[in-house]
Amino acid sequence: MGIIWTIIIGGVAGVIAKFIMPGDNEPKGFILTILLGIAGAFIATWLGQAIGWYGPNDQAGFIGAIVGAIIILLIWGAVTRRRA
């Protein structure tokens, strides 16, 4: 159930992160935004466990997932700017 919850929270966090930091190099499309948000939630969970903020079986909270999604969106923007 933890992975399913991370996917749901990550999808919502991706949409919120896109609204927080609008720009030209944002991912185009709703599905890609959700996928990047899910990746951000997994990154936030992994990073939080590595730092010691979360226990081994804990997932990132909603705010952590949004921060992870923003980090992924910043990386996405940097990669797409270099290609252009």
CORUR-V945028 format. One record per residue. RES is the residue in one letter. SS is DSSP state (a for helix, b for strand, c for the rest). OMEGA is omega in whole degrees, -180 to 180 (999 if undefined). Layout:
[[RES | SS | OMEGA] [RES | SS | OMEGA]]
This chain:
[[M | c | -179] [G | a | -180] [I | a | 178] [I | a | 178] [W | a | 178] [T | a | 179] [I | a | -180] [I | a | 180] [I | a | 179] [G | a | 178] [G | a | 179] [V | a | 180] [A | a | 178] [G | a | 178] [V | a | 180] [I | a | 180] [A | a | 179] [K | a | 177] [F | a | 180] [I | a | -176] [M | c | 177] [P | c | 179] [G | c | -178] [D | c | -176] [N | c | 177] [E | c | 177] [P | c | 180] [K | c | 176] [G | c | -177] [F | a | -177] [I | a | 180] [L | a | 177] [T | a | 179] [I | a | 179] [L | a | 177] [L | a | 175] [G | a | 177] [I | a | 177] [A | a | 178] [G | a | 178] [A | a | 178] [F | a | 178] [I | a | 180] [A | a | 178] [T | a | -178] [W | a | -179] [L | a | 178] [G | a | 177] [Q | a | 179] [A | a | -180] [I | a | -180] [G | c | 178] [W | c | -179] [Y | c | 176] [G | c | -177] [P | c | -179] [N | c | -179] [D | c | 175] [Q | c | 178] [A | c | 176] [G | c | -176] [F | a | 179] [I | a | 177] [G | a | 178] [A | a | 177] [I | a | 178] [V | a | 177] [G | a | 178] [A | a | 177] [I | a | 178] [I | a | 179] [I | a | 179] [L | a | 176] [L | a | 178] [I | a | 178] [W | a | 179] [G | a | 179] [A | a | -179] [V | a | -179] [T | a | 176] [R | a | 180] [R | a | 179] [R | a | -175] [A | c | 999]]
